[in-house]
Every structure is written in structure tokens, then in C-alpha cells.
Amino acid sequence: MCDNRAGFYRCPDATLLTDESVRETYVDVGGMEEFWLKWYLRGFVDRGAGKIKFVQARVGAGKTHLLRHFVSTASDEGYATVFVDATAQRMGAIDELYRAVAVQAPWEKILDGCATSIVHNDLGYNDFNGEPADFRRWAETTRGRSGPSLTADLRDATDKWVRAMDIHSNWREPLRTWVLRHITGEATDVAMIRNWFCGERMSVRERKTFGAGTKLDRRNGRAWLLSLVTLLRATGYKGLVLALDNADVWARSTRVEGIPYYTRSARDYTYEMLRELIDESHHAPHLFALIAGDVNLFENQKTGVPSYPALWQRIGSEIALAQVNRFADLLDLDALWRSDGRGGAQVASRWTELCDGIGLRENHFVHEDVFSHVEGAAREDSLGLDWGLARRTVHHVLTGSQMGGNEHA
């Protein structure tokens, strides 16, 4: 670890914490995560519904911490999870969103699940518990199956299994080819097939080698995403939880090197994509998406979501409530902190306990490259009220400085 720890002390950033530290320091402010688990992940999304939620808050209010912990919790609940940083890759259309999800999909587990389902349910070999690539040898030695006969049965069973799947028509032949080669241990073109399923562009000649007729584009992106969710369900997952962080990049009006920039037309295209996903969420079973951004995304009338009425009308609330409506599609995390009088004290307690217990030099506290990332983001010893409560509280614990204003402001 670098000796210059001042940068992280002054400007704590959840993106730089390890997964272990995210779990150890997380505070479920207002019981929001437990609420989403109870009302959405348990008995709603897992039963075939789809839902998209938005989170807004000031910088440093804990949006990233919330999303990272939520995907960890959802994984424990049996969901496949994906965390995407909108500042790291362009997210202007459904095909780009699909690529961001697909590159993180657990393809090996999906293939294992497909193969196991075929062997157990379609071929009837429930007593086989080995790796899919070992099945042929097991069937020949244990059951006395001959090579040609077994190959024909495998092909027929895989065809039947794929035909029963509610997936995009152009997925069927590539999936059939990939699963068969996974079971038989054949490595021909498997890397190319995986790349195609992840949305990588390739020539017609390359696609024909494994039976792919089309490539990913904006017209079929949604169908590909739903097909992926269907595969996840068929192989043992309850569904897909997608967390999209730093969505406020869509509303930025200035260019920053290394971060995607959206013109007005590109921004409108992105907002229209979100509008379509919301309107068709009841046709997107087993998908829960959580999209977070700072207040500029939801308050800027020129570049933010309010600039696109078709989307804003679906997530904005016209009624100001005294209490936070946890069923609302747009959650104000700052308001949730204000309504939970214990939140700040719990954050301080968690971080004090962590610091006293392990010290700040342990590698599992922050990533080893944390200081090179935050050196330029260091602030004065006391963070102002323009920062969220969570960051100000953590900064106070790490530096011993006084917090500006009311702790629960």
C-alpha cells in the first residue's frame, strides 16, 4: 500500500473499496435494500415480473455503495448479477447495454447448467454428477453406451432442449452447437461462439461456422437481453439483477477525456431506450435493473431526464410526500438519509469498528491502486454540505475532522 493515505481519507470513494469492505461497512439506510428484497426479488421478479428502479442523490451519498452491496446480496439470493459503470463504456442504445451485460455473464455456469439439464432431464441420466466434458466417457464405461449411438442421442436431446427454449430464433443453432461441444469437450470455435454471444462483431463467414445468421444490433438487442435472462433461468438462476452506476454521465454538458460524451441526439436516444425498457418491463420477466445518478440527471431541465418528457413522466413524481415512498420508481437517497435519523451514526460506527479492528494498511480495506486514483480528488480536511452524508461521515471518521452542518442534513 502507498504511504500517502491522505487522498482516500479526504475523499472516500466506494468504487475503490474491495468487496469485503463494501459488505463490512454497508448500512441499509431506511431498510431500503431489505425492502427491495422483500417486495421485488422475493416473490415478484423471481416469479416472472420485471422492474426498473432509479436512484438519485448528491455525490457521496452512497449510491455506489448501495448498488455494489445490492448486487452482492442479490447474488446470495440466487440471481445472476452485473455491475456496470456508465463512465467506463458507452451506453447509448440497447445493443451497447446488452454488450455491457453479456461480457459479465457467467457463461461457463450457463453452459454447465444447460448440459446438466440435458443429461438429467432429456437423457435421463440423473445419477451422473461429473463435469459435462466427462459425460461421454462416463456413459460409455458405466452404461455401456456406444460412441455413435450416444452421439446421436446427445444431438437429439440437445435439439429438443433448445427448441423448448423461449429465445431469439437466431440464438438456437449457435447455442445448440456450443452446448454440444461443451458436453463432448470439443474446443473448435468455442471462443468465437462466446464472443458472438457477447455481441462482438464478426464477418458473415465467421458466423456461418457455428450457424449464426445475424449479429447484434439495435433492432434485436432487447430480444438478445431477454434471451440471456431466459438462459439464466433455465440453468438455475432466479433472474438477472443489473446495477448501472454513474448514469449522470448522460446529462453532462462538458467533455471529459476518457469518459463517454453524449450529444443531444445521443442523449435522447438513450432516454428513449430507458422509456422502452420501462414500458416493456412486464414483457421482460425476471429482470431487475437499478440505475443511479446524481441530482443533475434528474433535475437538469436541459440535459437531464426532465428534458425528455416521455421518460420523465414515467419516473418523476408530481406529488411531494413528507415521507419517502419506497415503492416509487425514483428513490431520493438524500431524502432517505434525512428520514433515517440513525443512518449517520451507523455509518460512523461501522467505519470506526473497521478501522479499529484491522487498521487502514490492510490490503482488503481498499484496492492497492486506490491512491493513484484519488490523489487528484483530495479535498480540504472538512467536506462541505455539497457532499452526501455518507462521504462526509466516513471522512469525519478517517480524519477526525468536524462535519460541516447537521450530521443528518
Sequence and secondary structure as in RCSB ss.txt:
>XXXX:A:sequence
MCDNRAGFYRCPDATLLTDESVRETYVDVGGMEEFWLKWYLRGFVDRGAGKIKFVQARVGAGKTHLLRHFVSTAS
DEGYATVFVDATAQRMGAIDELYRAVAVQAPWEKILDGCATSIVHNDLGYNDFNGEPADFRRWAETTRGRSGPSL
TADLRDATDKWVRAMDIHSNWREPLRTWVLRHITGEATDVAMIRNWFCGERMSVRERKTFGAGTKLDRRNGRAWL
LSLVTLLRATGYKGLVLALDNADVWARSTRVEGIPYYTRSARDYTYEMLRELIDESHHAPHLFALIAGDVNLFEN
QKTGVPSYPALWQRIGSEIALAQVNRFADLLDLDALWRSDGRGGAQVASRWTELCDGIGLRENHFVHEDVFSHVE
GAAREDSLGLDWGLARRTVHHVLTGSQMGGNEHA
>XXXX:A:secstr
  S  HHHHHS  GGGB HHHHHHH   GGGHHHHHIIIIITTTGGGT EEEEEEEE TTSSHHHHHHHHHHHHH
HTT EEEEEETTTS  SSHHHHHHHHHTTS HHHHHHHHHHHIIIIIS  TT  S GGGHHHHHHHHS   HHHH
HHHHHHHHHHHHHTS   GGGHHHHHHHHHHHHHT  TTHHHHHHHHTT    HHHHHTTT      TTTHHHHH
HHHHHHHHHTT   EEEEEE GGGGG  S  TTS    HHHHHHHHHHHHHHHHTGGGSTTEEEEEEEEHHHHH 
TTTSGGGSHHHHHHH  SS  SS  TTSSEEEHHHHHHH TTHHHHHHHHHHHHHHHH TT TTTB TTHHHHHG
GG   SS  TTS HHHHHHHHHHH    SS TT 
